[in-house]
Amino acid sequence: MKPSFSLATLGVLTTVLFACTATPESEQTSTSSSLVPNCACRTDTDNVCNYPAAQRDACGIGACSSNDQWVHGWELHRQACAPPVCACHAETDNVCNYSAAERQGCGIANPCASNNDWVRGWQLHHDACTSSPPPASNTVDALEYFRNTRSGSLTASNGDRIAFYELPGQNKFYYVKFGRSKSFERYGFDGTNVWLERDTTWPPGDGRGNDAYDALPFGSLTWAKRQAFDGQKFGYSTEIVGFNTVSSRGQTCRYAWEHPFHYPAAADKEVQLVANKDWGGDVGKADSLGLRYNGGKEIHWYAKGFGFVSWEWRGEPTPGLATVVWNHTSSTRIAPDEVCGADLGPIPQ
């Protein structure tokens, strides 16, 4: 059965805010279709600037030290990796619905038989229909906006607290919420993307007792591009898989427990950059990055040096949905408490 991909709003307090399993070298590089004959396509990044030095040289680009070089690296990667005849068809949103010949041209030779095939087909169609290069200037590193380097945590006027915590050397960071170590959102990042991995703040969850979820496979729920620019658009396609962290509800830390729940989710996001946005309080004016999604109804705001500073609601007035601003600094630091480990077992069918 063809999966249905639609945006699922995961709740205001969850604020749907993964590290990828290393891909073997043989799987990361494919045959080049680039205008630069020896420039190979690597599937673990979207920019030649992230290639090893020898592969950058083969693509005709050295160490990237300017915005112009990063833009050139993006274009070289696009040329190397773009399927030669993968067209954009407006009557569908998934390459899996293309003809057999067109699927093959897009890199999907067989009929889509698995959920992973449909996820990849959605992403290929999205890239074919919406891909656009970054501008030559005004590109920022989104990670500088996600990190709080100025304080231990931030609080809102109602006392709600959100703390930033980064695992040294592991390319992972957390937003610990409500002042509780077991309530967090965990992210992974590399030189190309920032992504959501796990959220343990899913009240009321799915109504079955799942109070947390993973976005699988880790790395699929792209939260931001590392090289971000104003007006940038990108999408994600992922599988939201719930689990339980409270023993009184039944078996914990398993996807396949008494009340399993999972569903596919896909959406587009758009970046908004604002210089010296005034947040008031201790944060004051700071360069800020907004991530718009859910049709523009929700914006996650990050202030450079302060991290996650606001969740803004622009939809119709709805009980329980109201803009929150964390603009008061505190020295309080909170480390996350990972109740569940990395392996939560198989996903129930």
C-alpha positions as CSV (number, residue, x, y, z in Angstrom):
1,M,0.0,0.0,0.0
2,K,1.3,3.4,-0.8
3,P,2.1,5.4,2.3
4,S,0.4,8.7,2.8
5,F,2.9,11.6,3.4
6,S,1.4,14.6,5.2
7,L,2.6,17.1,7.7
8,A,1.6,16.1,11.2
9,T,1.8,18.8,13.8
10,L,3.5,17.2,16.8
11,G,2.3,19.7,19.4
12,V,3.4,23.1,20.7
13,L,5.3,21.9,23.7
14,T,7.1,19.2,21.8
15,T,8.3,21.9,19.3
16,V,9.4,19.3,16.8
17,L,12.8,20.4,17.0
18,F,19.4,12.6,14.4
19,A,23.7,11.2,14.2
20,C,23.6,9.4,11.0
21,T,25.0,5.9,11.0
22,A,28.3,6.1,9.1
23,T,27.8,5.1,5.5
24,P,30.5,2.9,4.0
25,E,32.7,4.7,1.5
26,S,31.5,2.4,-1.3
27,E,27.9,3.4,-0.6
28,Q,28.7,7.1,-0.3
29,T,30.2,7.6,-3.8
30,S,28.4,6.9,-7.0
31,T,29.3,7.4,-10.7
32,S,29.7,11.0,-11.7
33,S,27.4,12.8,-14.0
34,S,29.1,16.1,-13.4
35,L,30.3,18.6,-16.0
36,V,33.6,18.0,-14.2
37,P,34.3,14.5,-15.4
38,N,36.3,13.3,-12.4
39,C,34.0,14.9,-9.8
40,A,32.3,12.0,-7.9
41,C,28.9,12.2,-6.2
42,R,28.9,11.6,-2.5
43,T,25.6,11.0,-0.9
44,D,26.6,11.9,2.7
45,T,26.7,15.6,2.0
46,D,25.3,18.2,-0.4
47,N,28.5,20.2,-1.0
48,V,31.8,19.3,-2.5
49,C,33.5,21.6,0.1
50,N,32.8,18.8,2.6
51,Y,34.7,16.2,0.5
52,P,38.2,15.0,1.5
53,A,41.0,17.1,-0.1
54,A,41.8,14.6,-2.8
55,Q,38.2,14.4,-4.0
56,R,37.9,18.2,-3.8
57,D,40.9,18.5,-6.1
58,A,39.3,16.1,-8.6
59,C,36.3,18.4,-8.6
60,G,38.6,21.4,-9.3
61,I,38.0,23.1,-6.0
62,G,40.4,23.6,-3.1
63,A,39.8,24.3,0.5
64,C,36.6,26.4,0.8
65,S,37.3,29.6,2.7
66,S,34.6,32.0,1.3
67,N,30.9,32.1,0.6
68,D,31.6,32.1,-3.1
69,Q,33.5,28.8,-2.8
70,W,30.8,27.2,-0.8
71,V,28.2,28.2,-3.4
72,H,30.5,26.8,-6.1
73,G,30.9,23.6,-4.1
74,W,27.1,23.3,-3.8
75,E,26.7,23.7,-7.6
76,L,29.5,21.1,-8.3
77,H,27.7,18.6,-6.0
78,R,24.4,19.3,-7.7
79,Q,25.9,18.7,-11.1
80,A,27.6,15.5,-9.9
81,C,24.6,14.0,-8.2
82,A,21.6,15.2,-10.1
83,P,20.0,12.3,-12.1
84,P,20.3,13.3,-15.8
85,V,16.6,12.9,-16.7
86,C,14.8,13.3,-13.3
87,A,12.0,15.7,-14.3
88,C,9.6,17.5,-12.0
89,H,6.0,16.4,-12.5
90,A,3.4,18.7,-10.9
91,E,0.6,16.1,-10.9
92,T,2.4,14.1,-8.2
93,D,4.7,14.6,-5.2
94,N,6.6,11.4,-5.5
95,V,9.0,9.9,-8.1
96,C,7.5,6.5,-7.2
97,N,4.5,7.5,-9.3
98,Y,6.6,8.2,-12.4
99,S,6.9,5.8,-15.3
100,A,9.4,2.9,-15.1
101,A,11.8,4.7,-17.4
102,E,11.6,8.0,-15.6
103,R,12.0,6.2,-12.2
104,Q,15.2,4.6,-13.5
105,G,16.4,8.0,-14.7
106,C,15.9,9.3,-11.1
107,G,17.8,6.4,-9.6
108,I,14.8,4.2,-8.6
109,A,14.9,1.4,-11.1
110,N,12.3,-0.9,-9.5
111,P,8.7,-0.3,-8.4
112,C,8.6,1.3,-4.9
113,A,8.0,-1.7,-2.7
114,S,8.9,-0.4,0.8
115,N,8.3,2.6,3.0
116,N,12.0,3.6,2.5
117,D,11.5,3.6,-1.3
118,W,8.5,6.0,-0.9
119,V,10.5,8.2,1.4
120,R,13.4,8.4,-1.1
121,G,10.9,9.0,-3.9
122,W,9.4,11.9,-2.1
123,Q,12.8,13.4,-1.4
124,L,13.9,13.0,-5.1
125,H,10.7,14.7,-6.3
126,H,11.2,17.5,-3.7
127,D,14.7,18.1,-4.9
128,A,13.8,18.0,-8.6
129,C,10.9,20.5,-8.1
130,T,12.2,22.9,-5.4
131,S,16.0,22.8,-5.4
132,S,17.7,26.3,-5.5
133,P,21.3,27.3,-4.9
134,P,22.2,29.5,-2.0
135,P,23.1,33.2,-2.6
136,A,26.7,34.2,-3.0
137,S,26.6,36.2,0.3
138,N,24.6,36.5,3.5
139,T,25.0,32.8,4.2
140,V,25.3,31.9,7.9
141,D,26.1,28.7,9.9
142,A,22.9,27.7,11.6
143,L,24.7,26.0,14.4
144,E,25.9,29.3,15.7
145,Y,22.3,30.2,16.2
146,F,21.3,26.9,17.9
147,R,24.1,27.0,20.5
148,N,23.7,28.9,23.7
149,T,27.2,30.2,24.5
150,R,26.1,33.1,26.7
151,S,24.3,31.4,29.6
152,G,23.4,28.1,31.1
153,S,19.7,28.4,30.3
154,L,17.0,30.8,29.4
155,T,13.7,31.4,31.1
156,A,10.4,32.9,30.1
157,S,8.4,35.4,32.1
158,N,6.2,32.6,33.4
159,G,9.3,30.8,34.8
160,D,9.5,28.1,32.0
161,R,13.1,27.1,31.5
162,I,15.0,25.8,28.5
163,A,18.6,24.7,28.8
164,F,21.2,24.0,26.1
165,Y,23.6,21.0,26.5
166,E,26.1,19.8,24.0
167,L,27.9,16.4,24.1
168,P,31.6,17.2,23.4
169,G,33.0,15.5,20.3
170,Q,29.8,13.7,19.5
171,N,28.0,16.1,17.1
172,K,24.9,16.1,19.3
173,F,23.2,18.7,21.4
174,Y,20.0,18.9,23.5
175,Y,17.4,21.4,24.5
176,V,16.4,20.4,28.0
177,K,12.9,21.7,28.7
178,F,10.7,22.7,31.7
179,G,13.7,22.5,34.0
180,R,13.5,18.7,34.0
181,S,16.5,16.5,32.9
182,K,14.3,13.8,31.4
183,S,12.4,16.2,29.2
184,F,14.5,17.1,26.2
185,E,14.9,17.3,22.4
186,R,18.0,15.7,21.0
187,Y,19.7,16.8,17.7
188,G,22.5,15.6,15.6
189,F,24.5,17.6,13.1
190,D,27.3,17.3,10.5
191,G,28.9,19.7,8.0
192,T,25.7,19.8,5.9
193,N,22.6,19.5,8.1
194,V,21.1,19.8,11.6
195,W,18.4,17.2,12.4
196,L,16.0,16.1,15.1
197,E,16.6,12.6,16.6
198,R,14.5,12.2,19.7
199,D,11.8,14.2,21.6
200,T,10.8,13.1,25.1
201,T,8.3,15.9,25.6
202,W,5.2,14.7,23.7
203,P,2.2,15.5,25.9
204,P,-0.3,14.2,25.4
205,G,1.5,12.1,22.8
206,D,-0.7,10.0,20.7
207,G,-3.4,9.2,23.3
208,R,-2.0,5.6,23.8
209,G,0.7,6.4,26.4
210,N,3.6,7.2,24.1
211,D,5.2,10.2,25.7
212,A,8.3,10.3,23.4
213,Y,9.2,9.6,19.8
214,D,12.2,9.1,17.5
215,A,12.4,10.5,14.0
216,L,13.7,7.5,11.9
217,P,16.0,6.9,10.3
218,F,18.2,9.2,12.4
219,G,19.2,12.1,10.1
220,S,15.9,12.2,8.1
221,L,14.1,15.0,9.9
222,T,16.2,17.8,8.7
223,W,15.8,20.7,11.1
224,A,18.1,23.2,9.2
225,K,20.9,23.4,6.7
226,R,24.2,24.3,8.2
227,Q,24.7,26.9,5.4
228,A,21.5,28.8,5.9
229,F,20.2,31.9,4.1
230,D,17.2,34.1,4.1
231,G,14.3,32.6,2.1
232,Q,16.0,29.2,1.9
233,K,13.5,26.3,1.4
234,F,14.0,22.7,2.1
235,G,12.0,19.6,3.1
236,Y,12.1,16.4,5.1
237,S,10.5,13.0,5.0
238,T,10.7,10.8,8.1
239,E,8.9,8.2,10.2
240,I,7.7,9.3,13.6
241,V,7.9,6.3,16.0
242,G,6.5,6.6,19.5
243,F,7.7,4.9,22.7
244,N,7.0,5.1,26.5
245,T,9.5,6.3,29.1
246,V,7.3,5.8,32.2
247,S,7.3,2.3,33.8
248,S,3.8,2.8,35.4
249,R,2.3,2.8,31.9
250,G,3.8,-0.6,30.8
251,Q,7.0,-1.7,29.1
252,T,9.4,1.2,28.5
253,C,12.0,2.1,25.9
254,R,10.6,-0.2,23.1
255,Y,9.0,0.8,19.9
256,A,7.0,-2.5,19.9
257,W,5.4,-2.2,23.4
258,E,1.7,-2.6,24.5
259,H,0.6,0.5,22.5
260,P,2.8,0.9,19.5
261,F,2.3,4.0,17.3
262,H,4.2,5.3,14.2
263,Y,3.4,7.2,11.1
264,P,5.2,8.9,8.1
265,A,5.6,12.7,8.2
266,A,6.9,15.1,5.5
267,A,7.0,18.9,5.3
268,D,8.7,21.9,3.8
269,K,10.4,24.6,5.9
270,E,11.6,28.1,5.2
271,V,14.4,30.1,6.8
272,Q,14.0,33.7,7.9
273,L,17.1,35.7,8.9
274,V,16.6,39.0,10.9
275,A,19.4,41.2,12.0
276,N,19.3,42.6,15.5
277,K,15.8,41.3,16.3
278,D,14.8,42.7,19.7
279,W,13.8,39.9,22.2
280,G,13.8,42.2,25.2
281,G,14.9,40.9,28.6
282,D,18.5,39.9,29.0
283,V,18.8,38.7,25.4
284,G,18.0,42.1,23.9
285,K,18.9,42.6,20.3
286,A,20.5,39.7,18.5
287,D,20.9,38.4,15.0
288,S,18.1,35.7,14.7
289,L,17.2,32.7,12.6
290,G,13.6,31.7,12.2
291,L,12.3,28.3,10.9
292,R,8.8,28.5,9.4
293,Y,6.7,25.4,9.0
294,N,3.1,24.2,9.2
295,G,2.2,26.5,6.5
296,G,3.9,29.4,8.2
297,K,1.7,29.1,11.3
298,E,4.7,28.1,13.5
299,I,8.1,29.7,13.7
300,H,11.0,28.4,15.8
301,W,13.4,31.3,16.6
302,Y,17.1,31.0,17.5
303,A,19.2,34.0,18.6
304,K,22.9,33.9,17.8
305,G,24.8,33.0,20.9
306,F,21.6,32.3,22.9
307,G,20.0,29.3,21.1
308,F,16.3,28.6,21.1
309,V,14.7,31.8,22.2
310,S,11.1,31.7,21.0
311,W,8.2,29.5,19.7
312,E,5.9,31.8,17.7
313,W,2.3,30.9,16.9
314,R,0.8,32.7,13.9
315,G,-2.3,30.5,13.4
316,E,-5.8,31.0,14.5
317,P,-6.3,31.6,18.3
318,T,-6.2,28.2,19.8
319,P,-6.4,27.2,23.5
320,G,-2.9,26.0,24.6
321,L,-1.1,27.5,21.6
322,A,0.5,30.8,22.4
323,T,3.9,32.4,21.6
324,V,6.6,31.8,24.2
325,V,9.8,33.9,24.5
326,W,12.7,32.7,26.7
327,N,14.6,36.0,27.1
328,H,16.0,35.9,30.6
329,T,19.4,34.4,31.1
330,S,20.4,32.1,34.0
331,S,23.6,30.3,35.0
332,T,21.6,27.1,35.7
333,R,22.8,24.3,33.5
334,I,20.9,21.0,33.2
335,A,22.3,17.8,31.7
336,P,19.8,15.5,30.0
337,D,18.9,12.2,31.5
338,E,18.6,9.6,28.8
339,V,16.2,7.1,30.3
340,C,16.1,5.1,27.1
341,G,19.2,3.9,25.2
342,A,20.0,3.8,21.6
343,D,18.4,0.5,20.6
344,L,14.7,0.4,21.1
345,G,14.1,-2.7,19.1
346,P,12.3,-3.2,15.8
347,I,9.5,-0.9,14.5
348,P,6.2,-2.7,14.7
349,Q,4.5,-3.3,11.4
